[in-house]
Amino acid sequence: MKGKVKTLKFKNSLLLGIFSSLSGVLIALQSRINGELSTQIGDSLSAAFVSFATGLLFVSLISAFRKDVRTGFGAIIKAARVKALPSWRLGAGVLGAAFVAVQTFVVPIAGVALFSVAALAGQTVISLWVDHQGVAGGVKSVISKKRVLAALTTVVAVAISVWDRFAMSNFSILAIGLAVLAGGWVGVQRALNGQINSHSNKSFATSQLNFITGTSFLILLLIVRAIISDEALLSFATGPWWMYLGGSLGVLYIAFSALAVQYLGVLDFTLLSVGGMLLGALFLDLIAPTTGTSISPYLLAGILLAYIGVIVNGQSRFSRK
């Protein structure tokens, strides 16, 4: 009997690990798609809104045809109404939208490479803390030397993977500080989504809530920008059909992550998803390279080191018996 339980736990852990890695692949694919969307529109904040809005439409269609998702969404609202879930935590999606807003500001100043490393540093540090506090709703994890080493290894892995794209002349303490802060927001968002998902029991309901609050926040930012500047409220452009799929991939990412962090914890999810993200980037560079793209040995080394970080962590469900 105990053997069957252990086998079942291993299978569940394996499935969650696959979901986490797949989430990373989705991040890489979404980044490429949203990058094209931003280029075509010529306004990164408008592109972020279009991505969130199309994602909201996608998850709303899922909800319209699935009663269990609507029931899960209702369960979230009920939990907030009876104080089982603090109302402010319903705004987890705002953190994701705020991350995108900071990204649109920092990347032109510091570059994609520095932003990626700084944001991941923020994510891993906050992941250690939220897991220690049990914010995601799971078992609290001690901040051990092994977990800290795994987090540092993963940050170094991402730094190595983008080493050939660093432009230190673009270094800005303010920009990097904002990137670290924004990365921390993502870590908190993942933890809050895990807690929300424990009430909805339907990850697509959790994803729908995120896209409602995230889209609303971006609308507010667009309105404020239009008031204080001479820019149009919203820019839009036509282009290839696939550049509007970024939001839908975001829906799947939020759904996968909300489910995984409940059981794996935020740090384990982050480590696995980073490995998946780097593999996804390699896959895209192989099958759909952008102009001037080549397979960098730094990326290959970063992928290897990222998975070494997963092994070093030792808290991954793959290593638990």
Secondary structure, 3 states (H helix, E strand, C coil): CHHHHHHHHHHHHHHHHHHHHHHHHHHHHHHHHHHHHHHHHCCHHHHHHHHHHHHHHHHHHHHHHCHHHHHHHHHHHHHHHCCCCCHHHHHHHHHHHHHHHHHHHHHHHHCHHHHHHHHHHHHHHHHHHHHHHCCCCCCCCCCCHHHHHHHHHHHHHHHHHCHHHCCHHHCCHHHHHHHHHHHHHHHHHHHHHHHHHHHHCCHHHHHHHHHHHHHHHHHHHHHHHHHHCCCCCCCCCCCCHHHHCHHHHHHHHHHHHHHHHHHHCHHHHHHHHHHHHHHHHHHHHHHCCCCCCCCCHHHHHHHHHHHHHHHHHCCCCCCCC
